[in-house]
């Protein structure tokens, strides 16, 4: 799975936005892509919501379960 994500990153960011002049530019592009990947991308298998939202809902459910017990 890691190889798939790395390939996706290379295709969407590194090759599409290059050539890169500075390492800092690559670092900032990487941070932006990771933020998008985790917080904005809609993921079909979890209901077309971002992964971060699914994680928040998961932990909210755990809290509710613990309070009910």
N, C-alpha and C positions, 0 to 999 in steps of 0.2 A: 504494500500500500504506500509506503514511503516513496518508493521509486515513481509511483503514479503521480503523487503530489509534487515531487521535485520536477518531473517532466512537465506537468501543468504549469508550474511556476516559471520554468525556463521558457516555455512557449508563450505564455501570456505577458510576462514582464521582461525577462532578460533579452530575448530575441526581438520582441516587438518594440521595445523602447531604446534599444542600444543604437549605436555604440556608446559605451559609458566612458566618461572622461575621468571620473574620480570614484574611489571606493565608497565615499560618503553618499554619493548619488545612488549607488546600488543598495546601500543600507537603508536609506529613506524609502526607496521604491519597495524594498522587501517589507518594511514595517507597514506600509500602506496596503500591500497585497495581503499580508497576514491578517490585518484588521478587517479587510473586506471578507476574506475567506471565513473568518470566525464570527463576525458580527453582522454582515449584510447579505451574504450569499444565501439564497433560498435552497434548502436541501429537501428534495422530494420524499425520501424515505421516512422523514420525521414530520411530514405534514406541511411541506413548503414553508417552513419557518427557518430563521437563521440558527445555527448551532448554539450560539450563546443564549438565545431565547429558550431553546429546548433545555439547556442546562439549568437555567433559572427556574423553569417550570418543574424540573426534576427535583431540585433541592427544596422548592416550595412544597411539593408533595411530601417529601420526606419530613419536613418540619410539621406539616399538618398531621401526618401519621404519628409522629412522636408525641404531639400534643394530645391526640385522641387516646393514646395508650396510657 
